[in-house]
Amino acid sequence: MKRAIVLSVTLTLTIASTVLSQEPKRQDAEQAPQRQQAGFDQVFTLRGIEFSQSQQAQVEELQKKYTPQLIEIQKNYGGILTDEQRQAQREAFRAAREAGKQDAEVRKAVEAAIKLTDEQKEKQAKLQQERGTLFAKLQEELRAVLTDEQRKQFRPPSQARGPAQPPTHPDVKYGPHGRNVMDVWLAEADKPTPVLVSIHGGGFSGGNKSISGDLLRQCLDSGISAVAITYRLSGEAKAPAQFHDAARAIQFIRHKAKEWNLDPKRIAATGGSAGAGLSLWLGFHDDLADPDNADLVLRESTRLKCMTVVGGQTSYDPRFIRDLFPGTDVYKIGALAQLFDMDPNKLDDLPKEKYKLFEECSPINHLTKDDPPAQLTYSMSMEQADIHSPRFGKALKEKMDALGIRCDVYVGNEMLGGGERVSTIDFVKQAFGMK
């Protein structure tokens, strides 16, 4: 049977699912797991695409793989609330729907009713980041199922729902290519403000400029400006184009520092999946500033004060990944094959230039003792063989610990090596020297 519905999961649907899951008297205990799984059916679809019977079989395998993770995130999301908040949530949701309110109004009414604490907001922000990383990975695997003709007709849904607050400067061009674009939110301040740059994920083959609404609010409330960037995707330009685009974005921000009242010495980066890898690459790579370049933007520094990322890869070298997950085919992931324009089945018989490219694009290869601190968060276990595995973070932490550089790696709620969890915004503020 063919299906064609939209890959779209909104916060409203999450709230609705959470509300229903908190009413066990209205559910048959034996049917609850099946109903939970059915609630995610629309996630495993692509807008305007009708899957063939053989493709649908592949999609069903993806459902088996990802639905438990989606359910776990939803369960943890609902577990943040107290019993009193859950009751207020249910009542506010029903009242808003009965009053004919739409998604944004429903969300606003529910948020006002449950009155989250700062700690609860931080937990929700982390889970939203994890969910976003998982959705990006899932969409990447769904696209891999498509035929060449289907890929031509597929138009991914806009990922620019973004924060409610519009950018101070939207769609600013930072380079010559079509996707060299950024949104800029400037914090109100008399003195130059530090900057957090958000780099989107999507397997280097999809995604758009975005930043978590909660993280944006925390930045602006703390006197930190924010920037969300796009970069060339692997379908139009192979590596290292994406890495050079991210570097130019940092240089452009510094070039505009005086005009935008920014502190060019305090710039940090954040992102999930591919955005995490680009953030780490920027943080560890030698400064790409070219003082004599005719392009004034390229004269600026590419260095960062810190990186805070989710589900990040610390190496894109398929040989490194093969060693990290022995006996698996994780290193054969399609995203890397397309990024580097290579056949992973011939990994040991590629031109020398290709191996040099792998090494150049791998953050961990550029690590030196003068590099900034990093915070890495992972939602899956160390045992899982996956491109978003915390094994990447563990490998990086071992090297950073040896150099005496701070590297906080969280696997679920646990910090590798022990210690108390530090929120994203607090980690960034500490790196910026802010109270």
Disulfide bonds with the S-S distance in Angstrom:
none
